[in-house]
């Protein structure tokens, strides 16, 4: 394998998990709370159940508003509860 191919594979592996969700709080400085919902099949009954997680993410420029749909990426721990960082704002919330 060439050195270039090895370096590109290692950068892909280091990118980490990504998640898409809705911003439910932006009251902290440089931080947002993102609600990530997923549908899982119940192990016994087979019915699909909606499960959710609230993740704290780092928003360096305080650009997110409540209701925005965002993509976040897993990063090294930034604080006690923040291990995710904002990648992009996919959809802005409707202005009222």
C-alpha positions as CSV (number, residue, x, y, z in Angstrom):
1,X,0.0,0.0,0.0
2,X,1.2,3.5,-0.7
3,X,1.8,6.1,1.9
4,X,-1.0,8.4,0.5
5,X,-3.6,5.6,0.7
6,X,-2.7,4.8,4.3
7,X,-3.0,8.4,5.4
8,X,-6.4,8.9,3.7
9,X,-7.7,5.7,5.4
10,X,-6.5,6.9,8.8
11,X,-8.2,10.3,8.5
12,X,-11.5,8.6,7.6
13,X,-11.2,6.4,10.7
14,X,-10.5,9.4,12.9
15,X,-13.5,11.4,11.9
16,X,-15.8,9.7,14.4
17,X,-19.5,9.2,14.5
18,X,-21.9,11.9,13.3
19,X,-25.5,12.5,14.3
20,X,-28.3,14.7,13.1
21,X,-30.9,16.2,15.4
22,X,-32.8,19.3,16.5
23,X,-31.4,22.0,18.8
24,X,-33.6,22.2,21.9
25,X,-31.4,24.6,23.9
26,X,-28.8,27.2,23.1
27,X,-28.8,29.1,26.5
28,X,-25.2,28.1,27.4
29,X,-22.3,30.0,26.1
30,X,-20.7,28.2,23.1
31,X,-22.8,25.1,23.8
32,X,-26.0,23.6,22.4
33,X,-28.2,20.7,23.4
34,X,-29.3,18.5,20.5
35,X,-32.1,16.0,20.6
36,X,-31.3,13.0,18.4
37,X,-34.1,10.6,17.7
38,X,-33.8,7.1,16.3
39,X,-36.3,4.2,15.6
40,X,-35.4,0.8,17.0
41,X,-37.3,-2.5,16.7
42,X,-38.4,-3.9,20.1
43,X,-36.6,-7.1,20.7
44,X,-39.7,-9.1,21.8
45,X,-42.7,-7.5,20.2
46,X,-41.2,-6.3,16.9
47,X,-42.9,-3.0,17.1
48,X,-40.8,0.1,16.2
49,X,-40.1,2.4,19.1
50,X,-38.8,5.9,18.9
51,X,-35.9,6.5,21.3
52,X,-34.1,9.7,21.9
53,X,-30.8,11.1,23.3
54,X,-29.9,14.6,24.4
55,X,-26.3,15.4,23.5
56,X,-24.3,18.5,24.4
57,X,-22.3,19.9,21.6
58,X,-19.7,22.6,21.2
59,X,-20.9,25.7,19.1
60,X,-17.8,27.9,18.8
61,X,-19.5,30.9,17.2
62,X,-22.9,30.7,19.0
63,X,-24.7,30.6,15.6
64,X,-27.4,27.9,16.4
65,X,-30.9,28.8,17.4
66,X,-33.6,26.6,19.0
67,X,-35.4,24.5,16.4
68,X,-32.4,24.3,13.9
69,X,-31.7,20.9,12.4
70,X,-27.9,20.3,12.8
71,X,-25.2,17.7,12.2
72,X,-22.8,17.1,15.0
73,X,-19.6,15.0,15.2
74,X,-18.0,13.1,18.1
75,X,-14.8,14.7,19.3
76,X,-12.4,14.4,22.3
77,X,-14.0,15.6,25.6
78,X,-14.2,19.4,25.7
79,X,-15.8,19.5,29.2
80,X,-17.5,17.1,31.6
81,X,-20.6,16.7,29.4
82,X,-19.5,17.9,25.9
83,X,-18.0,15.3,23.6
84,X,-19.7,16.5,20.4
85,X,-19.0,19.4,18.1
86,X,-21.2,21.2,15.6
87,X,-20.4,20.4,12.0
88,X,-23.1,22.1,10.0
89,X,-26.6,23.7,10.3
90,X,-28.7,21.7,7.9
91,X,-32.0,23.6,8.3
92,X,-32.7,26.9,10.0
93,X,-35.8,27.2,12.3
94,X,-38.7,29.3,11.0
95,X,-38.5,32.9,12.2
96,X,-41.5,34.0,14.3
